[in-house]
Amino acid sequence: MHRMLRTLSALTLVVGLGACKSKTDDTSADNRPSPSVPAQTTRSPMAPAPTPAPAPAPSPAPSPAATSGNLSDAQIGAIASAANKSEIDAAKIAVQKTKNADVRKFADMMITDHTKVDGEATALFAKLDVKPAPGDVSQKIESDASATKTKLDAVTGTDFDKQYIDAQVSAHQQVLDMLDQQLIPSAHAPELKQLLTSVRASVEAHLTQAKTLQAKLTGAGK
C-alpha cells in the first residue's frame, strides 16, 4: 500500500512539472516580440529641379553729371550768386549793428568785393547765355545764410562781433574748399574757369583776414 502511494505521488509531481513547463513555454512564446514589418513608403515621382534664381544685375555706376564734383555751368552760376548774396546780406547786418571799427571795416570790404564779383559773374553768364540753375548746393548755401541771419539778429555787442566773424571764417573756408573741389574742376567755359580762379585768390585773402580778426576778438574777450 505504501509503495502505491509513493508511486502515485511521483506521477503527480511529474505531471505538475510538465504542466508548469508547458505554461512557461506558452508565456515565453506570447512575450516573444513579433518581427517588425518595415513601413511601406510611397515614393512620389521625381519633380524637375528648381531653376536657380538669376543673380541681381549690378547697379549702374552714377554718371559724372550726377556727382557733386561735376556741376554744370548753370549750377555754378546759382552757387556763385547764392554765395555772394549771403556774404553781402550778412555784412549789411554787421554794418548796422557792430560798434567795433575792425568788424565794420571788414563788413564794408565784404559788401564792396562781393558786389563786384557778383556783377562780374552776372555779366559773364549773360554773355555765355547761361541761366543760373538752382540745385542742392546753392539751396544749402541759402539755408545756411538764413540760419546765420537768425543768429545774428538775436545778439548784440561783442557777442554779435564774435558770431559774425566766426560765421565769416566758416563760410569762406567752405567756399574755398568748394572752389577747389567742385567749382573750378567742373567749369566748362574757359572764361568761367578763369573767373573762378581769380575769385579763389580773393576768398583766400578774406579767409586770412577773418581768421586774424577772429583771433583778435577772442583775445579781447579773455
Buried (B, 14 or more C-beta within 10 A) or exposed (E): EEEEEEEEEEEEEEEEEEEEEEEEEEEEEEEEEEEEEEEEEEEEEEEEEEEEEEEEEEEEEEEEEEEEEBBBBBBBBBBBBBBBBBBBBBBEBBBEBBEBEBBBBBBEBBBEBBBEBBEBBBEBBEEBEBEBBBBEBBEEBBEBBEEBBEEBEEBEEBEBBBBBBBBBBBBBBBBBEBBEEBBBEBBBBEEBBEBBEEBBEBBBEBBEBBBBBBEBBEEEEE
